[in-house]
Amino acid sequence: MATNNPPLDGPLFTYKDGSKHRPLSKATFLRRLKVLARAARHEAVQGHGIRVGATLEYLLRGVPFNVMEVKGRWASDAFQLYLRKHNQILAPYIQAMPPGTATEFTRLAMPPAH
């Protein structure tokens, strides 16, 4: 990948196709990721996995869940299921967060004790 100097009046994300700049669509982006993952001998990433991963990254950086719910267009509480499913993987990251930062994140990620 390289910077391709897109036109100032063009879309934010573009790629060069011959001499033209084209808008980078979700399908084109995912196809390119698949090629790069295969070349690096990694498992291909799906669009939904990128969405979940990006949301997790923001949450771990302290962005409030309600902000990410809107930003990520999460229409249901389905994302909380992802958090709970991966809480063992996330535990070291949560523990490394500054005190007080992880309170809301921990509340959402850890299933309630019954």
Helices and strands as residue ranges (DSSP letters): E 14-17, E 20-23, H 26-39, H 47-60, H 65-71, H 78-85, H 87-96, H 103-109
